[in-house]
Amino acid sequence: MSDLLTITEVSRRSGVASSALRFYEGRGLIRSERAGSGHRRYRREVLRRIAFIVFAQRIGMTLDQVGEELAKLPEDRVPEGQDWPSFPRVGASGSTSTSPSSSGCELSEQ
């Protein structure tokens, strides 16, 4: 089985529209490789990054803030527990602060 997924496969597995995936890629939040035909192909690890983006937006983070946090994660492999940064707390005003007591986004491989 190929380690590369089509945009349709990524959209189906993540629940995120293809147009949103292209938007995230344009913002530099995720990356794709291009097949000889020019079609996007995504590494499986992108599913974790997309899950992070969706979760972060749900708690009120902006895409700029999400990008700052994603920049701290490895791009060549699936992030592990120790890779996840302390999650910024989003206040009612939309401002954020990072606290050592704030919990990270913990995902496990199963």
Backbone atoms as SQL, in Angstrom:
CREATE TABLE atoms (id INTEGER PRIMARY KEY, chain TEXT, resi INTEGER, resn TEXT, atom TEXT, x REAL, y REAL, z REAL);
INSERT INTO atoms VALUES
  (1, 'A', 1, 'MET', 'N', 0.837, -1.178, 0.000),
  (2, 'A', 1, 'MET', 'CA', 0.000, 0.000, 0.000),
  (3, 'A', 1, 'MET', 'C', 0.886, 1.248, 0.000),
  (4, 'A', 2, 'SER', 'N', 0.519, 2.203, -0.797),
  (5, 'A', 2, 'SER', 'CA', 1.320, 3.411, -0.944),
  (6, 'A', 2, 'SER', 'C', 1.239, 4.281, 0.306),
  (7, 'A', 3, 'ASP', 'N', 2.342, 4.942, 0.615),
  (8, 'A', 3, 'ASP', 'CA', 2.348, 5.877, 1.735),
  (9, 'A', 3, 'ASP', 'C', 1.765, 7.217, 1.330),
  (10, 'A', 4, 'LEU', 'N', 1.489, 7.403, 0.053),
  (11, 'A', 4, 'LEU', 'CA', 0.945, 8.671, -0.423),
  (12, 'A', 4, 'LEU', 'C', -0.552, 8.541, -0.671),
  (13, 'A', 5, 'LEU', 'N', -1.277, 9.553, -0.252),
  (14, 'A', 5, 'LEU', 'CA', -2.730, 9.573, -0.380),
  (15, 'A', 5, 'LEU', 'C', -3.151, 10.670, -1.343),
  (16, 'A', 6, 'THR', 'N', -4.224, 10.426, -2.077),
  (17, 'A', 6, 'THR', 'CA', -4.766, 11.472, -2.944),
  (18, 'A', 6, 'THR', 'C', -5.514, 12.485, -2.091),
  (19, 'A', 7, 'ILE', 'N', -5.824, 13.624, -2.670),
  (20, 'A', 7, 'ILE', 'CA', -6.571, 14.645, -1.940),
  (21, 'A', 7, 'ILE', 'C', -7.954, 14.124, -1.556),
  (22, 'A', 8, 'THR', 'N', -8.539, 13.291, -2.413),
  (23, 'A', 8, 'THR', 'CA', -9.850, 12.704, -2.113),
  (24, 'A', 8, 'THR', 'C', -9.760, 11.778, -0.903),
  (25, 'A', 9, 'GLU', 'N', -8.707, 10.955, -0.843),
  (26, 'A', 9, 'GLU', 'CA', -8.527, 10.060, 0.296),
  (27, 'A', 9, 'GLU', 'C', -8.318, 10.845, 1.595),
  (28, 'A', 10, 'VAL', 'N', -7.497, 11.890, 1.528),
  (29, 'A', 10, 'VAL', 'CA', -7.241, 12.708, 2.712),
  (30, 'A', 10, 'VAL', 'C', -8.530, 13.393, 3.159),
  (31, 'A', 11, 'SER', 'N', -9.292, 13.915, 2.219),
  (32, 'A', 11, 'SER', 'CA', -10.551, 14.573, 2.534),
  (33, 'A', 11, 'SER', 'C', -11.515, 13.595, 3.202),
  (34, 'A', 12, 'ARG', 'N', -11.634, 12.409, 2.645),
  (35, 'A', 12, 'ARG', 'CA', -12.538, 11.403, 3.202),
  (36, 'A', 12, 'ARG', 'C', -12.114, 10.975, 4.599),
  (37, 'A', 13, 'ARG', 'N', -10.826, 10.733, 4.797),
  (38, 'A', 13, 'ARG', 'CA', -10.341, 10.267, 6.100),
  (39, 'A', 13, 'ARG', 'C', -10.366, 11.348, 7.171),
  (40, 'A', 14, 'SER', 'N', -10.161, 12.580, 6.767),
  (41, 'A', 14, 'SER', 'CA', -10.082, 13.672, 7.752),
  (42, 'A', 14, 'SER', 'C', -11.421, 14.370, 7.972),
  (43, 'A', 15, 'GLY', 'N', -12.340, 14.228, 7.019),
  (44, 'A', 15, 'GLY', 'CA', -13.609, 14.938, 7.115),
  (45, 'A', 15, 'GLY', 'C', -13.493, 16.405, 6.736),
  (46, 'A', 16, 'VAL', 'N', -12.387, 16.778, 6.112),
  (47, 'A', 16, 'VAL', 'CA', -12.131, 18.160, 5.711),
  (48, 'A', 16, 'VAL', 'C', -12.267, 18.247, 4.191),
  (49, 'A', 17, 'ALA', 'N', -12.978, 19.250, 3.714),
  (50, 'A', 17, 'ALA', 'CA', -13.211, 19.408, 2.281),
  (51, 'A', 17, 'ALA', 'C', -11.903, 19.583, 1.516),
  (52, 'A', 18, 'SER', 'N', -11.891, 19.095, 0.282),
  (53, 'A', 18, 'SER', 'CA', -10.705, 19.235, -0.570),
  (54, 'A', 18, 'SER', 'C', -10.307, 20.695, -0.730),
  (55, 'A', 19, 'SER', 'N', -11.293, 21.575, -0.839),
  (56, 'A', 19, 'SER', 'CA', -10.989, 23.004, -0.988),
  (57, 'A', 19, 'SER', 'C', -10.273, 23.534, 0.246),
  (58, 'A', 20, 'ALA', 'N', -10.660, 23.050, 1.430),
  (59, 'A', 20, 'ALA', 'CA', -9.990, 23.470, 2.664),
  (60, 'A', 20, 'ALA', 'C', -8.562, 22.936, 2.700),
  (61, 'A', 21, 'LEU', 'N', -8.361, 21.714, 2.216),
  (62, 'A', 21, 'LEU', 'CA', -7.010, 21.148, 2.171),
  (63, 'A', 21, 'LEU', 'C', -6.108, 21.982, 1.270),
  (64, 'A', 22, 'ARG', 'N', -6.641, 22.392, 0.117),
  (65, 'A', 22, 'ARG', 'CA', -5.854, 23.248, -0.778),
  (66, 'A', 22, 'ARG', 'C', -5.571, 24.598, -0.113),
  (67, 'A', 23, 'PHE', 'N', -6.551, 25.127, 0.628),
  (68, 'A', 23, 'PHE', 'CA', -6.364, 26.383, 1.352),
  (69, 'A', 23, 'PHE', 'C', -5.274, 26.227, 2.414),
  (70, 'A', 24, 'TYR', 'N', -5.344, 25.156, 3.206),
  (71, 'A', 24, 'TYR', 'CA', -4.317, 24.907, 4.228),
  (72, 'A', 24, 'TYR', 'C', -2.934, 24.782, 3.586),
  (73, 'A', 25, 'GLU', 'N', -2.881, 24.130, 2.436),
  (74, 'A', 25, 'GLU', 'CA', -1.600, 23.991, 1.748),
  (75, 'A', 25, 'GLU', 'C', -1.094, 25.358, 1.292),
  (76, 'A', 26, 'GLY', 'N', -1.984, 26.170, 0.777),
  (77, 'A', 26, 'GLY', 'CA', -1.606, 27.522, 0.350),
  (78, 'A', 26, 'GLY', 'C', -1.089, 28.368, 1.496),
  (79, 'A', 27, 'ARG', 'N', -1.601, 28.123, 2.707),
  (80, 'A', 27, 'ARG', 'CA', -1.153, 28.834, 3.910),
  (81, 'A', 27, 'ARG', 'C', 0.110, 28.229, 4.505),
  (82, 'A', 28, 'GLY', 'N', 0.565, 27.107, 3.944),
  (83, 'A', 28, 'GLY', 'CA', 1.785, 26.463, 4.441),
  (84, 'A', 28, 'GLY', 'C', 1.562, 25.577, 5.652),
  (85, 'A', 29, 'LEU', 'N', 0.314, 25.246, 5.965),
  (86, 'A', 29, 'LEU', 'CA', 0.014, 24.422, 7.134),
  (87, 'A', 29, 'LEU', 'C', 0.224, 22.937, 6.862),
  (88, 'A', 30, 'ILE', 'N', 0.028, 22.521, 5.623),
  (89, 'A', 30, 'ILE', 'CA', 0.279, 21.146, 5.215),
  (90, 'A', 30, 'ILE', 'C', 1.033, 21.178, 3.888),
  (91, 'A', 31, 'ARG', 'N', 1.619, 20.039, 3.528),
  (92, 'A', 31, 'ARG', 'CA', 2.379, 19.938, 2.280),
  (93, 'A', 31, 'ARG', 'C', 1.906, 18.742, 1.480),
  (94, 'A', 32, 'SER', 'N', 2.052, 18.860, 0.183),
  (95, 'A', 32, 'SER', 'CA', 1.787, 17.720, -0.690),
  (96, 'A', 32, 'SER', 'C', 2.968, 17.571, -1.640),
  (97, 'A', 33, 'GLU', 'N', 3.024, 16.418, -2.233),
  (98, 'A', 33, 'GLU', 'CA', 3.978, 16.170, -3.308),
  (99, 'A', 33, 'GLU', 'C', 3.150, 16.123, -4.582),
  (100, 'A', 34, 'ARG', 'N', 3.771, 16.390, -5.695),
  (101, 'A', 34, 'ARG', 'CA', 3.046, 16.345, -6.966),
  (102, 'A', 34, 'ARG', 'C', 3.422, 15.089, -7.729),
  (103, 'A', 35, 'ALA', 'N', 2.388, 14.395, -8.204),
  (104, 'A', 35, 'ALA', 'CA', 2.606, 13.230, -9.061),
  (105, 'A', 35, 'ALA', 'C', 3.014, 13.728, -10.440),
  (106, 'A', 36, 'GLY', 'N', 3.454, 12.850, -11.292),
  (107, 'A', 36, 'GLY', 'CA', 3.830, 13.230, -12.649),
  (108, 'A', 36, 'GLY', 'C', 2.706, 13.944, -13.379),
  (109, 'A', 37, 'SER', 'N', 1.472, 13.617, -13.023),
  (110, 'A', 37, 'SER', 'CA', 0.308, 14.239, -13.650),
  (111, 'A', 37, 'SER', 'C', 0.009, 15.615, -13.055),
  (112, 'A', 38, 'GLY', 'N', 0.719, 15.981, -11.985),
  (113, 'A', 38, 'GLY', 'CA', 0.478, 17.252, -11.316),
  (114, 'A', 38, 'GLY', 'C', -0.514, 17.155, -10.173),
  (115, 'A', 39, 'HIS', 'N', -1.099, 15.967, -9.971),
  (116, 'A', 39, 'HIS', 'CA', -2.056, 15.788, -8.877),
  (117, 'A', 39, 'HIS', 'C', -1.335, 15.777, -7.533),
  (118, 'A', 40, 'ARG', 'N', -2.012, 16.304, -6.529),
  (119, 'A', 40, 'ARG', 'CA', -1.448, 16.317, -5.189),
  (120, 'A', 40, 'ARG', 'C', -1.447, 14.913, -4.594),
  (121, 'A', 41, 'ARG', 'N', -0.377, 14.600, -3.880),
  (122, 'A', 41, 'ARG', 'CA', -0.262, 13.363, -3.113),
  (123, 'A', 41, 'ARG', 'C', 0.260, 13.751, -1.737),
  (124, 'A', 42, 'TYR', 'N', -0.412, 13.253, -0.715),
  (125, 'A', 42, 'TYR', 'CA', -0.075, 13.604, 0.659),
  (126, 'A', 42, 'TYR', 'C', 0.505, 12.400, 1.388),
  (127, 'A', 43, 'ARG', 'N', 1.497, 12.666, 2.220),
  (128, 'A', 43, 'ARG', 'CA', 2.026, 11.627, 3.107),
  (129, 'A', 43, 'ARG', 'C', 0.997, 11.374, 4.204),
  (130, 'A', 44, 'ARG', 'N', 0.963, 10.155, 4.696),
  (131, 'A', 44, 'ARG', 'CA', -0.015, 9.784, 5.723),
  (132, 'A', 44, 'ARG', 'C', 0.057, 10.686, 6.957),
  (133, 'A', 45, 'GLU', 'N', 1.243, 11.175, 7.262),
  (134, 'A', 45, 'GLU', 'CA', 1.421, 12.019, 8.437),
  (135, 'A', 45, 'GLU', 'C', 0.569, 13.280, 8.393),
  (136, 'A', 46, 'VAL', 'N', 0.143, 13.681, 7.195),
  (137, 'A', 46, 'VAL', 'CA', -0.651, 14.902, 7.056),
  (138, 'A', 46, 'VAL', 'C', -1.973, 14.781, 7.817),
  (139, 'A', 47, 'LEU', 'N', -2.462, 13.558, 8.015),
  (140, 'A', 47, 'LEU', 'CA', -3.725, 13.379, 8.730),
  (141, 'A', 47, 'LEU', 'C', -3.628, 13.886, 10.173),
  (142, 'A', 48, 'ARG', 'N', -2.475, 13.705, 10.801),
  (143, 'A', 48, 'ARG', 'CA', -2.276, 14.218, 12.161),
  (144, 'A', 48, 'ARG', 'C', -2.276, 15.740, 12.172),
  (145, 'A', 49, 'ARG', 'N', -1.598, 16.316, 11.199),
  (146, 'A', 49, 'ARG', 'CA', -1.536, 17.774, 11.119),
  (147, 'A', 49, 'ARG', 'C', -2.934, 18.351, 10.888),
  (148, 'A', 50, 'ILE', 'N', -3.717, 17.702, 10.042),
  (149, 'A', 50, 'ILE', 'CA', -5.077, 18.175, 9.779),
  (150, 'A', 50, 'ILE', 'C', -5.932, 18.060, 11.035),
  (151, 'A', 51, 'ALA', 'N', -5.794, 16.956, 11.756),
  (152, 'A', 51, 'ALA', 'CA', -6.541, 16.799, 13.009),
  (153, 'A', 51, 'ALA', 'C', -6.181, 17.918, 13.978),
  (154, 'A', 52, 'PHE', 'N', -4.904, 18.257, 14.045),
  (155, 'A', 52, 'PHE', 'CA', -4.451, 19.347, 14.904),
  (156, 'A', 52, 'PHE', 'C', -5.083, 20.668, 14.471),
  (157, 'A', 53, 'ILE', 'N', -5.084, 20.935, 13.171),
  (158, 'A', 53, 'ILE', 'CA', -5.653, 22.181, 12.644),
  (159, 'A', 53, 'ILE', 'C', -7.129, 22.290, 13.011),
  (160, 'A', 54, 'VAL', 'N', -7.873, 21.222, 12.780),
  (161, 'A', 54, 'VAL', 'CA', -9.310, 21.223, 13.060),
  (162, 'A', 54, 'VAL', 'C', -9.559, 21.446, 14.551),
  (163, 'A', 55, 'PHE', 'N', -8.835, 20.722, 15.399),
  (164, 'A', 55, 'PHE', 'CA', -9.007, 20.870, 16.842),
  (165, 'A', 55, 'PHE', 'C', -8.650, 22.282, 17.298),
  (166, 'A', 56, 'ALA', 'N', -7.541, 22.774, 16.820),
  (167, 'A', 56, 'ALA', 'CA', -7.086, 24.109, 17.224),
  (168, 'A', 56, 'ALA', 'C', -8.099, 25.179, 16.826),
  (169, 'A', 57, 'GLN', 'N', -8.670, 25.053, 15.645),
  (170, 'A', 57, 'GLN', 'CA', -9.679, 26.024, 15.223),
  (171, 'A', 57, 'GLN', 'C', -10.919, 25.930, 16.105),
  (172, 'A', 58, 'ARG', 'N', -11.269, 24.726, 16.513),
  (173, 'A', 58, 'ARG', 'CA', -12.451, 24.544, 17.370),
  (174, 'A', 58, 'ARG', 'C', -12.285, 25.198, 18.732),
  (175, 'A', 59, 'ILE', 'N', -11.055, 25.290, 19.198),
  (176, 'A', 59, 'ILE', 'CA', -10.854, 25.935, 20.504),
  (177, 'A', 59, 'ILE', 'C', -10.547, 27.422, 20.366),
  (178, 'A', 60, 'GLY', 'N', -10.632, 27.932, 19.144),
  (179, 'A', 60, 'GLY', 'CA', -10.529, 29.368, 18.947),
  (180, 'A', 60, 'GLY', 'C', -9.208, 29.902, 18.443),
  (181, 'A', 61, 'MET', 'N', -8.287, 29.037, 18.078),
  (182, 'A', 61, 'MET', 'CA', -7.009, 29.521, 17.558),
  (183, 'A', 61, 'MET', 'C', -7.176, 29.997, 16.122),
  (184, 'A', 62, 'THR', 'N', -6.439, 31.024, 15.762),
  (185, 'A', 62, 'THR', 'CA', -6.433, 31.492, 14.371),
  (186, 'A', 62, 'THR', 'C', -5.500, 30.604, 13.560),
  (187, 'A', 63, 'LEU', 'N', -5.597, 30.676, 12.247),
  (188, 'A', 63, 'LEU', 'CA', -4.699, 29.885, 11.408),
  (189, 'A', 63, 'LEU', 'C', -3.255, 30.345, 11.550),
  (190, 'A', 64, 'ASP', 'N', -3.046, 31.622, 11.837),
  (191, 'A', 64, 'ASP', 'CA', -1.676, 32.089, 12.093),
  (192, 'A', 64, 'ASP', 'C', -1.109, 31.420, 13.345),
  (193, 'A', 65, 'GLN', 'N', -1.915, 31.335, 14.388),
  (194, 'A', 65, 'GLN', 'CA', -1.483, 30.673, 15.624),
  (195, 'A', 65, 'GLN', 'C', -1.250, 29.185, 15.385),
  (196, 'A', 66, 'VAL', 'N', -2.127, 28.569, 14.621),
  (197, 'A', 66, 'VAL', 'CA', -1.970, 27.150, 14.289),
  (198, 'A', 66, 'VAL', 'C', -0.650, 26.940, 13.554),
  (199, 'A', 67, 'GLY', 'N', -0.359, 27.809, 12.594),
  (200, 'A', 67, 'GLY', 'CA', 0.894, 27.710, 11.846),
  (201, 'A', 67, 'GLY', 'C', 2.110, 27.819, 12.737),
  (202, 'A', 68, 'GLU', 'N', 2.050, 28.703, 13.723),
  (203, 'A', 68, 'GLU', 'CA', 3.170, 28.856, 14.659),
  (204, 'A', 68, 'GLU', 'C', 3.395, 27.563, 15.441),
  (205, 'A', 69, 'GLU', 'N', 2.313, 26.934, 15.872),
  (206, 'A', 69, 'GLU', 'CA', 2.429, 25.683, 16.633),
  (207, 'A', 69, 'GLU', 'C', 2.898, 24.534, 15.741),
  (208, 'A', 70, 'LEU', 'N', 2.363, 24.457, 14.526),
  (209, 'A', 70, 'LEU', 'CA', 2.771, 23.390, 13.611),
  (210, 'A', 70, 'LEU', 'C', 4.245, 23.511, 13.228),
  (211, 'A', 71, 'ALA', 'N', 4.758, 24.717, 13.193),
  (212, 'A', 71, 'ALA', 'CA', 6.167, 24.923, 12.840),
  (213, 'A', 71, 'ALA', 'C', 7.092, 24.270, 13.872),
  (214, 'A', 72, 'LYS', 'N', 6.592, 24.001, 15.062),
  (215, 'A', 72, 'LYS', 'CA', 7.383, 23.377, 16.122),
  (216, 'A', 72, 'LYS', 'C', 7.431, 21.855, 16.000),
  (217, 'A', 73, 'LEU', 'N', 6.601, 21.282, 15.112),
  (218, 'A', 73, 'LEU', 'CA', 6.513, 19.831, 14.984),
  (219, 'A', 73, 'LEU', 'C', 7.369, 19.318, 13.845),
  (220, 'A', 74, 'PRO', 'N', 7.833, 18.067, 13.933),
  (221, 'A', 74, 'PRO', 'CA', 8.624, 17.492, 12.835),
  (222, 'A', 74, 'PRO', 'C', 7.736, 17.265, 11.618),
  (223, 'A', 75, 'GLU', 'N', 8.292, 17.471, 10.430),
  (224, 'A', 75, 'GLU', 'CA', 7.522, 17.246, 9.213),
  (225, 'A', 75, 'GLU', 'C', 7.855, 15.919, 8.553),
  (226, 'A', 76, 'ASP', 'N', 8.938, 15.286, 8.978),
  (227, 'A', 76, 'ASP', 'CA', 9.386, 14.065, 8.314),
  (228, 'A', 76, 'ASP', 'C', 8.855, 12.788, 8.951),
  (229, 'A', 77, 'ARG', 'N', 8.034, 12.916, 9.990),
  (230, 'A', 77, 'ARG', 'CA', 7.477, 11.738, 10.666),
  (231, 'A', 77, 'ARG', 'C', 6.237, 12.148, 11.451),
  (232, 'A', 78, 'VAL', 'N', 5.503, 11.147, 11.931),
  (233, 'A', 78, 'VAL', 'CA', 4.337, 11.428, 12.749),
  (234, 'A', 78, 'VAL', 'C', 4.818, 11.957, 14.096),
  (235, 'A', 79, 'PRO', 'N', 4.280, 13.092, 14.555),
  (236, 'A', 79, 'PRO', 'CA', 4.688, 13.615, 15.859),
  (237, 'A', 79, 'PRO', 'C', 4.349, 12.635, 16.982),
  (238, 'A', 80, 'GLU', 'N', 5.222, 12.556, 17.948),
  (239, 'A', 80, 'GLU', 'CA', 5.012, 11.715, 19.122),
  (240, 'A', 80, 'GLU', 'C', 4.666, 12.617, 20.297),
  (241, 'A', 81, 'GLY', 'N', 4.306, 12.023, 21.417),
  (242, 'A', 81, 'GLY', 'CA', 3.872, 12.785, 22.585),
  (243, 'A', 81, 'GLY', 'C', 4.789, 13.926, 22.971),
  (244, 'A', 82, 'GLN', 'N', 6.092, 13.671, 23.020),
  (245, 'A', 82, 'GLN', 'CA', 7.030, 14.708, 23.446),
  (246, 'A', 82, 'GLN', 'C', 7.200, 15.803, 22.409),
  (247, 'A', 83, 'ASP', 'N', 6.750, 15.554, 21.171),
  (248, 'A', 83, 'ASP', 'CA', 6.874, 16.566, 20.120),
  (249, 'A', 83, 'ASP', 'C', 5.831, 17.667, 20.241),
  (250, 'A', 84, 'TRP', 'N', 4.698, 17.354, 20.853),
  (251, 'A', 84, 'TRP', 'CA', 3.612, 18.322, 20.905),
  (252, 'A', 84, 'TRP', 'C', 3.951, 19.431, 21.886),
  (253, 'A', 85, 'PRO', 'N', 3.877, 20.676, 21.439),
  (254, 'A', 85, 'PRO', 'CA', 4.177, 21.812, 22.319),
  (255, 'A', 85, 'PRO', 'C', 3.061, 22.018, 23.331),
  (256, 'A', 86, 'SER', 'N', 3.364, 22.805, 24.353),
  (257, 'A', 86, 'SER', 'CA', 2.303, 23.200, 25.276),
  (258, 'A', 86, 'SER', 'C', 1.281, 23.971, 24.465),
  (259, 'A', 87, 'PHE', 'N', 0.057, 23.663, 24.682),
  (260, 'A', 87, 'PHE', 'CA', -1.004, 24.270, 23.887),
  (261, 'A', 87, 'PHE', 'C', -1.334, 25.648, 24.433),
  (262, 'A', 88, 'PRO', 'N', -1.404, 26.656, 23.566),
  (263, 'A', 88, 'PRO', 'CA', -1.757, 27.991, 24.052),
  (264, 'A', 88, 'PRO', 'C', -3.195, 28.016, 24.551),
  (265, 'A', 89, 'ARG', 'N', -3.426, 28.748, 25.602),
  (266, 'A', 89, 'ARG', 'CA', -4.791, 28.916, 26.104),
  (267, 'A', 89, 'ARG', 'C', -5.415, 30.087, 25.374),
  (268, 'A', 90, 'VAL', 'N', -6.617, 29.902, 24.925),
  (269, 'A', 90, 'VAL', 'CA', -7.317, 30.953, 24.206),
  (270, 'A', 90, 'VAL', 'C', -8.338, 31.562, 25.144),
  (271, 'A', 91, 'GLY', 'N', -8.168, 32.866, 25.408),
  (272, 'A', 91, 'GLY', 'CA', -9.079, 33.563, 26.302),
  (273, 'A', 91, 'GLY', 'C', -10.330, 34.035, 25.586),
  (274, 'A', 92, 'ALA', 'N', -11.271, 34.551, 26.333),
  (275, 'A', 92, 'ALA', 'CA', -12.532, 35.021, 25.774),
  (276, 'A', 92, 'ALA', 'C', -12.311, 36.119, 24.742),
  (277, 'A', 93, 'SER', 'N', -11.262, 36.898, 24.898),
  (278, 'A', 93, 'SER', 'CA', -10.993, 37.991, 23.964),
  (279, 'A', 93, 'SER', 'C', -10.296, 37.505, 22.697),
  (280, 'A', 94, 'GLY', 'N', -9.957, 36.197, 22.658),
  (281, 'A', 94, 'GLY', 'CA', -9.249, 35.669, 21.501),
  (282, 'A', 94, 'GLY', 'C', -7.744, 35.720, 21.669),
  (283, 'A', 95, 'SER', 'N', -7.267, 36.341, 22.772),
  (284, 'A', 95, 'SER', 'CA', -5.830, 36.394, 23.013),
  (285, 'A', 95, 'SER', 'C', -5.368, 35.047, 23.553),
  (286, 'A', 96, 'THR', 'N', -4.104, 34.751, 23.335),
  (287, 'A', 96, 'THR', 'CA', -3.576, 33.469, 23.791),
  (288, 'A', 96, 'THR', 'C', -2.421, 33.671, 24.735),
  (289, 'A', 97, 'SER', 'N', -2.231, 32.678, 25.584),
  (290, 'A', 97, 'SER', 'CA', -1.047, 32.633, 26.421),
  (291, 'A', 97, 'SER', 'C', -0.666, 31.181, 26.568),
  (292, 'A', 98, 'THR', 'N', 0.616, 30.913, 26.620),
  (293, 'A', 98, 'THR', 'CA', 1.071, 29.541, 26.770),
  (294, 'A', 98, 'THR', 'C', 1.469, 29.336, 28.218),
  (295, 'A', 99, 'SER', 'N', 0.975, 28.260, 28.770),
  (296, 'A', 99, 'SER', 'CA', 1.229, 27.957, 30.163),
  (297, 'A', 99, 'SER', 'C', 1.798, 26.556, 30.277),
  (298, 'A', 100, 'PRO', 'N', 2.766, 26.337, 31.173),
  (299, 'A', 100, 'PRO', 'CA', 3.288, 24.989, 31.348),
  (300, 'A', 100, 'PRO', 'C', 2.210, 24.017, 31.795),
  (301, 'A', 101, 'SER', 'N', 1.153, 24.531, 32.424),
  (302, 'A', 101, 'SER', 'CA', 0.094, 23.647, 32.886),
  (303, 'A', 101, 'SER', 'C', -0.937, 23.343, 31.810),
  (304, 'A', 102, 'SER', 'N', -0.856, 24.053, 30.677),
  (305, 'A', 102, 'SER', 'CA', -1.819, 23.762, 29.615),
  (306, 'A', 102, 'SER', 'C', -1.466, 22.431, 28.980),
  (307, 'A', 103, 'SER', 'N', -2.478, 21.689, 28.604),
  (308, 'A', 103, 'SER', 'CA', -2.225, 20.340, 28.097),
  (309, 'A', 103, 'SER', 'C', -1.920, 20.350, 26.617),
  (310, 'A', 104, 'GLY', 'N', -1.045, 19.426, 26.207),
  (311, 'A', 104, 'GLY', 'CA', -0.709, 19.266, 24.799),
  (312, 'A', 104, 'GLY', 'C', -1.733, 18.408, 24.100),
  (313, 'A', 105, 'CYS', 'N', -1.655, 18.345, 22.822),
  (314, 'A', 105, 'CYS', 'CA', -2.534, 17.505, 22.022),
  (315, 'A', 105, 'CYS', 'C', -1.911, 16.119, 21.960),
  (316, 'A', 106, 'GLU', 'N', -2.469, 15.170, 22.617),
  (317, 'A', 106, 'GLU', 'CA', -1.882, 13.840, 22.749),
  (318, 'A', 106, 'GLU', 'C', -2.558, 12.874, 21.793),
  (319, 'A', 107, 'LEU', 'N', -1.833, 12.334, 20.859),
  (320, 'A', 107, 'LEU', 'CA', -2.346, 11.348, 19.917),
  (321, 'A', 107, 'LEU', 'C', -1.495, 10.112, 20.025),
  (322, 'A', 108, 'SER', 'N', -2.121, 8.951, 19.915),
  (323, 'A', 108, 'SER', 'CA', -1.347, 7.718, 19.996),
  (324, 'A', 108, 'SER', 'C', -1.505, 6.917, 18.724),
  (325, 'A', 109, 'GLU', 'N', -0.487, 6.162, 18.380),
  (326, 'A', 109, 'GLU', 'CA', -0.519, 5.279, 17.215),
  (327, 'A', 109, 'GLU', 'C', -1.119, 3.961, 17.658),
  (328, 'A', 110, 'GLN', 'N', -2.174, 3.543, 17.030),
  (329, 'A', 110, 'GLN', 'CA', -2.767, 2.241, 17.350),
  (330, 'A', 110, 'GLN', 'C', -3.115, 1.528, 16.102);
